[in-house]
Amino acid sequence: MSKIIEEVDVICEHKADGSIIPMRLRFKNEDGEYETYNIKGYRQADIKSSHTTKDGIFVVGESTFVFECMIIAMNMKRVVRLYYDPRTNGKWKLAV
């Protein structure tokens, strides 16, 4: 199971067809300082039904967006997952 960060700021592009492109994310680390990362690449996961992910987050069918994003952290490529459910007032979650 991954570490889940509940409060994440995300800059993204909303396209006319309803798709979302995540571009940058920011969150507070354990020291209370912001960490900001540019998203170098992403893949949107195809969600068919409601289930609990391997990160322990319950996703509700096609209403939840799940993005696997590549970032550069400490000069290393890392893959993190962003979760967005428009029904939760625009809140994003991050699985590290």
Secondary structure as a PSIPRED ss2 file (coil, helix, strand):
# PSIPRED VFORMAT (PSIPRED V4.0)

   1 M C   1.000  0.000  0.000
   2 S C   1.000  0.000  0.000
   3 K C   1.000  0.000  0.000
   4 I E   0.000  0.000  1.000
   5 I E   0.000  0.000  1.000
   6 E C   1.000  0.000  0.000
   7 E C   1.000  0.000  0.000
   8 V C   1.000  0.000  0.000
   9 D E   0.000  0.000  1.000
  10 V E   0.000  0.000  1.000
  11 I E   0.000  0.000  1.000
  12 C E   0.000  0.000  1.000
  13 E E   0.000  0.000  1.000
  14 H E   0.000  0.000  1.000
  15 K C   1.000  0.000  0.000
  16 A C   1.000  0.000  0.000
  17 D C   1.000  0.000  0.000
  18 G C   1.000  0.000  0.000
  19 S C   1.000  0.000  0.000
  20 I E   0.000  0.000  1.000
  21 I E   0.000  0.000  1.000
  22 P E   0.000  0.000  1.000
  23 M E   0.000  0.000  1.000
  24 R E   0.000  0.000  1.000
  25 L E   0.000  0.000  1.000
  26 R E   0.000  0.000  1.000
  27 F E   0.000  0.000  1.000
  28 K E   0.000  0.000  1.000
  29 N C   1.000  0.000  0.000
  30 E C   1.000  0.000  0.000
  31 D C   1.000  0.000  0.000
  32 G C   1.000  0.000  0.000
  33 E C   1.000  0.000  0.000
  34 Y E   0.000  0.000  1.000
  35 E E   0.000  0.000  1.000
  36 T E   0.000  0.000  1.000
  37 Y E   0.000  0.000  1.000
  38 N E   0.000  0.000  1.000
  39 I C   1.000  0.000  0.000
  40 K C   1.000  0.000  0.000
  41 G E   0.000  0.000  1.000
  42 Y E   0.000  0.000  1.000
  43 R E   0.000  0.000  1.000
  44 Q E   0.000  0.000  1.000
  45 A C   1.000  0.000  0.000
  46 D C   1.000  0.000  0.000
  47 I C   1.000  0.000  0.000
  48 K C   1.000  0.000  0.000
  49 S C   1.000  0.000  0.000
  50 S C   1.000  0.000  0.000
  51 H E   0.000  0.000  1.000
  52 T E   0.000  0.000  1.000
  53 T C   1.000  0.000  0.000
  54 K C   1.000  0.000  0.000
  55 D C   1.000  0.000  0.000
  56 G C   1.000  0.000  0.000
  57 I C   1.000  0.000  0.000
  58 F E   0.000  0.000  1.000
  59 V E   0.000  0.000  1.000
  60 V C   1.000  0.000  0.000
  61 G H   0.000  1.000  0.000
  62 E H   0.000  1.000  0.000
  63 S H   0.000  1.000  0.000
  64 T C   1.000  0.000  0.000
  65 F E   0.000  0.000  1.000
  66 V E   0.000  0.000  1.000
  67 F E   0.000  0.000  1.000
  68 E E   0.000  0.000  1.000
  69 C E   0.000  0.000  1.000
  70 M E   0.000  0.000  1.000
  71 I E   0.000  0.000  1.000
  72 I E   0.000  0.000  1.000
  73 A E   0.000  0.000  1.000
  74 M C   1.000  0.000  0.000
  75 N C   1.000  0.000  0.000
  76 M E   0.000  0.000  1.000
  77 K E   0.000  0.000  1.000
  78 R E   0.000  0.000  1.000
  79 V E   0.000  0.000  1.000
  80 V E   0.000  0.000  1.000
  81 R E   0.000  0.000  1.000
  82 L E   0.000  0.000  1.000
  83 Y E   0.000  0.000  1.000
  84 Y E   0.000  0.000  1.000
  85 D C   1.000  0.000  0.000
  86 P H   0.000  1.000  0.000
  87 R H   0.000  1.000  0.000
  88 T H   0.000  1.000  0.000
  89 N C   1.000  0.000  0.000
  90 G C   1.000  0.000  0.000
  91 K C   1.000  0.000  0.000
  92 W E   0.000  0.000  1.000
  93 K E   0.000  0.000  1.000
  94 L E   0.000  0.000  1.000
  95 A E   0.000  0.000  1.000
  96 V C   1.000  0.000  0.000
